[in-house]
Amino acid sequence: MKVAITDWTFPDLEIEERILKDAGCEVAARQCKTESELKALVADADAVITQFARIDSNVIAAMERARTIVRYGIGVDNVDLEAARTRGIAVSNIPDYCIDEVADHTLAFILGLARQIVTHTADLRAGQWRLAVPLPEMKTLSDQTVGVIGFGRIGREVVQRLLPFKCRVLVHDPVVSAGAITVAGATAVALDEIFSASDIVTLHCPSTPATRRIIGPAALEKMKPGALLINVARGDLVDTAALVAALESKRLAGAALDVFDPEPLPVDHPLRALPNVIIAPHIASASPIAVQKLREGAAIRATIAARGELPPNIVNGITSPRHVP
């Protein structure tokens, strides 16, 4: 049983190798940079673990034996789900890791923007001792309406963290009932009301054809002047050029971003220089506990798949293991 690991950002693969080898699996790992490297690595693998490598239809077509592709993470937007489904290859993710970490990071971003933490740090380091922004830019959360787009595991935790701050919380999620949102202490609303009524909008939805560029020129035009935007979900939920324009014109008062389109964010990108933006390099999920859970979960799913069974959390509709002669 061979498990291929296409790329990783960890110092080593000791956790994965221990679990996989104890289960009798051979591990083939390579930091693949090209499609040809990916095809060569996955050709005879029984299971594939991937992090950020682009597993497109061409790479999937090269998988002669693979029963499952396991994504290190929650999002699976780097994997062609339909191509995998057509080949009978199940795609599995790790949906229950880093929930608290990303929810905490969201609150840190919201408070950092609302209370102008970074602005004052930079001003003080430049030798000033003053209120660095006009007084109306110092926000109190109890006076704010926060719109949450996406009410999955992370969105729910964000709502629970917001409620003690006494702000009004609106939620939009087309696949969650209004009753479930009400029970959680928020108000279910249409997407347009999120934009028109929220002082702060925070994104917690997956990247899908329906959500990509959900924050574009039309949405930004609907948002309240001076609103704040938080994105810890996926970079392609936001039209980057439109966001930059809204920030430069001050239509949006600020943004806090952990994810970008493209990634890595180019060194000369305007988002790096705008004073009303807080940025982080896609690290909202990071903690020792979360990373260990992620790596163990991926390795365990690969061992299940390699022995011919379906692992948990299949996201592309496969209901039975692929038959490989």
C-alpha positions as CSV (number, residue, x, y, z in Angstrom):
1,M,0.0,0.0,0.0
2,K,1.6,3.2,-1.2
3,V,0.7,6.7,0.1
4,A,1.9,9.7,-1.8
5,I,2.4,13.1,-0.1
6,T,2.5,15.9,-2.7
7,D,3.6,18.9,-0.6
8,W,3.7,20.1,3.0
9,T,4.7,23.1,5.1
10,F,5.8,21.2,8.2
11,P,9.4,20.8,9.3
12,D,9.3,17.1,8.6
13,L,6.8,14.2,8.1
14,E,7.6,12.3,11.2
15,I,4.0,12.2,12.4
16,E,2.6,11.0,9.0
17,E,5.4,8.4,8.5
18,R,4.9,6.9,11.9
19,I,1.2,6.4,11.4
20,L,1.5,5.2,7.8
21,K,4.4,2.9,8.3
22,D,2.8,1.3,11.5
23,A,-0.2,0.5,9.2
24,G,2.1,-1.2,6.7
25,C,2.1,1.6,4.1
26,E,5.0,2.8,2.0
27,V,5.4,6.6,2.0
28,A,6.5,8.5,-1.1
29,A,6.8,12.2,-0.4
30,R,8.0,15.0,-2.6
31,Q,7.6,18.8,-2.6
32,C,6.0,18.8,-6.1
33,K,6.3,22.1,-8.0
34,T,5.1,21.0,-11.5
35,E,2.3,18.9,-13.0
36,S,4.8,16.4,-14.3
37,E,6.2,15.9,-10.8
38,L,2.7,15.4,-9.4
39,K,1.8,12.9,-12.1
40,A,4.9,10.8,-11.5
41,L,4.4,10.8,-7.8
42,V,0.7,9.8,-7.7
43,A,0.7,7.3,-10.6
44,D,0.9,4.2,-8.5
45,A,-0.2,5.5,-5.1
46,D,-3.2,3.9,-3.3
47,A,-3.9,7.2,-1.5
48,V,-2.7,10.7,-2.0
49,I,-2.3,13.4,0.7
50,T,-2.0,17.0,-0.6
51,Q,-1.8,20.4,0.9
52,F,-1.6,23.2,-1.6
53,A,-0.5,21.4,-4.8
54,R,-3.0,21.8,-7.7
55,I,-4.7,18.4,-8.1
56,D,-6.4,19.1,-11.4
57,S,-8.0,16.8,-13.9
58,N,-4.7,16.0,-15.6
59,V,-3.1,14.9,-12.3
60,I,-6.2,12.9,-11.3
61,A,-6.1,11.2,-14.7
62,A,-2.6,9.9,-13.9
63,M,-3.8,8.2,-10.7
64,E,-3.9,4.5,-11.7
65,R,-4.7,3.1,-8.3
66,A,-5.7,5.9,-5.9
67,R,-8.8,5.4,-4.0
68,T,-8.7,8.7,-2.0
69,I,-7.3,12.1,-2.1
70,V,-6.9,13.6,1.4
71,R,-6.6,17.4,1.8
72,Y,-4.5,18.8,4.6
73,G,-7.2,21.2,5.7
74,I,-10.8,22.2,5.5
75,G,-11.1,23.7,2.1
76,V,-10.7,21.5,-1.0
77,D,-10.5,24.2,-3.7
78,N,-7.2,23.0,-5.0
79,V,-8.7,19.6,-5.9
80,D,-10.9,19.0,-9.0
81,L,-13.8,17.3,-7.1
82,E,-15.7,16.5,-10.2
83,A,-12.8,14.9,-12.0
84,A,-12.1,12.8,-8.9
85,R,-15.7,11.8,-8.7
86,T,-15.8,10.7,-12.3
87,R,-12.8,8.4,-11.7
88,G,-14.4,7.0,-8.5
89,I,-11.8,8.6,-6.3
90,A,-13.1,9.9,-3.0
91,V,-11.9,13.3,-1.7
92,S,-11.7,13.7,2.1
93,N,-10.8,16.8,4.2
94,I,-10.2,17.5,7.9
95,P,-13.2,19.7,8.8
96,D,-12.8,19.6,12.6
97,Y,-9.3,21.0,13.1
98,C,-8.4,24.6,13.8
99,I,-12.0,25.7,14.6
100,D,-11.0,27.6,17.7
101,E,-7.8,29.0,16.2
102,V,-9.6,30.6,13.2
103,A,-12.5,31.8,15.3
104,D,-10.0,33.4,17.8
105,H,-8.1,35.0,14.9
106,T,-11.3,36.4,13.5
107,L,-12.0,38.1,16.8
108,A,-8.4,39.4,17.0
109,F,-8.8,40.9,13.5
110,I,-12.2,42.5,14.4
111,L,-10.9,44.0,17.6
112,G,-7.6,45.1,15.9
113,L,-9.5,47.1,13.3
114,A,-12.3,48.4,15.6
115,R,-9.8,49.6,18.2
116,Q,-7.1,50.7,15.7
117,I,-4.4,48.5,17.4
118,V,-2.0,48.3,14.5
119,T,-2.4,51.9,13.6
120,H,-1.4,53.1,17.0
121,T,1.4,50.6,17.3
122,A,2.9,52.0,14.1
123,D,2.3,55.6,15.1
124,L,4.0,55.1,18.5
125,R,7.0,53.4,16.9
126,A,7.3,56.4,14.7
127,G,7.7,58.6,17.8
128,Q,4.2,59.9,18.2
129,W,2.1,60.0,21.4
130,R,-1.5,60.8,20.4
131,L,-4.8,59.5,19.1
132,A,-3.7,58.5,15.6
133,V,-7.1,58.5,13.9
134,P,-10.2,60.6,14.0
135,L,-12.3,59.8,17.0
136,P,-15.2,58.2,15.0
137,E,-12.8,55.5,13.8
138,M,-12.5,54.2,17.4
139,K,-15.3,51.7,17.4
140,T,-17.1,50.0,20.3
141,L,-18.3,46.5,19.4
142,S,-21.5,46.9,21.4
143,D,-22.5,49.7,19.0
144,Q,-21.7,47.6,15.9
145,T,-23.6,45.2,13.6
146,V,-21.5,42.3,12.5
147,G,-22.5,40.3,9.5
148,V,-21.3,36.7,9.3
149,I,-21.3,35.0,5.9
150,G,-21.2,31.2,6.5
151,F,-22.5,29.4,9.5
152,G,-20.4,26.2,9.5
153,R,-18.2,25.1,12.4
154,I,-16.0,28.3,12.3
155,G,-18.9,30.7,11.7
156,R,-20.8,29.3,14.6
157,E,-17.8,29.7,16.9
158,V,-17.3,33.3,15.7
159,V,-20.9,34.1,16.6
160,Q,-20.5,32.7,20.1
161,R,-17.4,34.8,20.6
162,L,-19.1,37.9,19.3
163,L,-22.3,37.7,21.5
164,P,-20.6,38.6,24.8
165,F,-19.4,41.9,23.2
166,K,-23.1,42.8,22.9
167,C,-23.0,43.6,19.2
168,R,-25.9,42.8,16.9
169,V,-25.0,39.7,14.9
170,L,-26.5,38.9,11.4
171,V,-25.9,35.6,9.6
172,H,-26.3,34.5,6.0
173,D,-26.0,30.9,5.1
174,P,-28.3,29.5,2.4
175,V,-28.0,25.9,3.7
176,V,-28.7,26.6,7.4
177,S,-32.2,27.1,8.7
178,A,-33.2,30.5,10.2
179,G,-34.3,28.6,13.3
180,A,-30.8,27.2,13.9
181,I,-29.3,30.6,13.5
182,T,-31.9,32.2,15.9
183,V,-31.2,29.5,18.5
184,A,-27.5,30.4,18.3
185,G,-28.3,34.0,19.2
186,A,-28.0,35.6,15.8
187,T,-30.5,36.8,13.2
188,A,-30.8,35.1,9.8
189,V,-30.9,37.5,6.9
190,A,-30.5,37.7,3.1
191,L,-27.1,38.4,1.7
192,D,-28.0,41.9,0.6
193,E,-29.0,42.8,4.2
194,I,-25.6,41.6,5.4
195,F,-24.0,44.1,3.1
196,S,-26.4,47.0,3.7
197,A,-26.8,46.7,7.5
198,S,-23.4,45.5,8.7
199,D,-20.6,47.7,10.1
200,I,-18.3,44.7,10.0
201,V,-18.6,41.8,7.5
202,T,-16.6,38.6,8.2
203,L,-16.3,35.7,5.7
204,H,-16.6,32.0,6.8
205,C,-17.9,30.3,3.7
206,P,-16.1,27.8,1.4
207,S,-14.7,28.7,-2.0
208,T,-17.3,27.4,-4.5
209,P,-18.5,28.6,-7.9
210,A,-21.3,30.4,-6.0
211,T,-19.1,32.1,-3.5
212,R,-16.0,33.1,-5.5
213,R,-15.8,36.9,-5.8
214,I,-18.8,37.2,-3.4
215,I,-17.1,40.4,-2.4
216,G,-16.8,42.2,-5.7
217,P,-17.7,45.7,-7.0
218,A,-21.5,45.2,-6.6
219,A,-21.2,43.9,-3.0
220,L,-18.7,46.6,-2.0
221,E,-21.1,49.2,-3.4
222,K,-23.9,47.8,-1.2
223,M,-21.8,47.9,1.9
224,K,-22.1,50.7,4.4
225,P,-19.6,53.5,3.9
226,G,-16.9,53.0,6.4
227,A,-17.5,49.3,6.9
228,L,-14.8,46.8,7.8
229,L,-14.1,43.5,6.0
230,I,-12.6,40.4,7.6
231,N,-11.4,37.4,5.5
232,V,-9.9,34.3,7.1
233,A,-11.7,31.9,4.7
234,R,-10.4,31.8,1.1
235,G,-8.7,34.5,-0.9
236,D,-10.8,34.1,-4.0
237,L,-14.0,35.0,-2.1
238,V,-12.8,38.6,-2.6
239,D,-12.2,40.5,-5.9
240,T,-8.8,41.8,-4.8
241,A,-8.6,44.8,-7.2
242,A,-12.1,45.9,-6.2
243,L,-11.1,45.7,-2.6
244,V,-8.0,47.7,-3.0
245,A,-10.0,50.4,-4.8
246,A,-12.6,50.5,-2.0
247,L,-9.8,50.8,0.6
248,E,-7.9,53.5,-1.3
249,S,-11.1,55.5,-1.7
250,K,-12.0,55.0,1.9
251,R,-15.4,53.6,1.0
252,L,-14.3,50.8,3.3
253,A,-12.6,52.0,6.4
254,G,-10.4,48.9,6.7
255,A,-9.8,45.2,6.1
256,A,-8.1,42.4,7.9
257,L,-7.0,39.5,5.8
258,D,-5.3,36.2,6.4
259,V,-6.0,34.9,2.9
260,F,-5.3,36.4,-0.5
261,D,-5.8,36.0,-4.2
262,P,-3.0,35.4,-5.3
263,E,-1.0,33.6,-2.6
264,P,1.7,34.3,-1.6
265,L,0.9,38.0,-1.7
266,P,3.4,39.7,-4.0
267,V,6.0,41.8,-2.2
268,D,4.9,44.9,-4.2
269,H,1.2,44.4,-3.8
270,P,-0.7,47.5,-2.6
271,L,-2.4,45.6,0.2
272,R,1.0,45.4,1.9
273,A,1.3,49.2,2.0
274,L,-2.2,50.4,2.8
275,P,-2.4,51.8,6.4
276,N,-6.0,50.7,6.9
277,V,-5.2,47.0,6.3
278,I,-4.1,44.3,8.8
279,I,-2.6,41.3,7.0
280,A,-1.3,37.9,8.0
281,P,0.3,35.1,5.8
282,H,-2.5,32.5,5.9
283,I,-1.7,31.4,9.5
284,A,-5.1,31.8,11.3
285,S,-5.2,28.0,11.7
286,A,-1.8,27.7,13.3
287,S,-1.3,26.2,16.8
288,P,0.6,23.1,17.9
289,I,-2.6,21.3,18.8
290,A,-4.3,22.1,15.5
291,V,-1.3,21.1,13.3
292,Q,-0.9,17.8,15.1
293,K,-4.7,17.1,14.7
294,L,-4.4,18.0,11.0
295,R,-1.5,15.8,10.3
296,E,-2.7,12.8,12.3
297,G,-6.1,13.1,10.7
298,A,-4.7,13.1,7.2
299,A,-2.5,10.1,7.8
300,I,-5.3,8.1,9.4
301,R,-7.6,8.8,6.5
302,A,-4.9,7.7,4.1
303,T,-4.4,4.4,5.9
304,I,-8.1,3.7,5.8
305,A,-8.3,4.4,2.1
306,A,-5.1,2.4,1.3
307,R,-6.7,-0.7,2.7
308,G,-9.7,-0.3,0.5
309,E,-12.2,1.4,2.8
310,L,-13.9,4.8,2.6
311,P,-12.4,7.4,5.1
312,P,-14.7,9.9,6.9
313,N,-15.6,13.3,5.5
314,I,-16.0,12.5,1.8
315,V,-16.8,15.8,0.1
316,N,-17.3,14.8,-3.6
317,G,-20.3,12.4,-3.3
318,I,-18.4,9.1,-3.5
319,T,-20.3,6.4,-1.5
320,S,-18.2,3.3,-2.1
321,P,-14.5,2.6,-2.5
322,R,-12.9,2.7,-6.0
323,H,-12.3,-0.8,-7.3
324,V,-8.7,-1.2,-8.3
325,P,-7.6,-4.5,-10.0
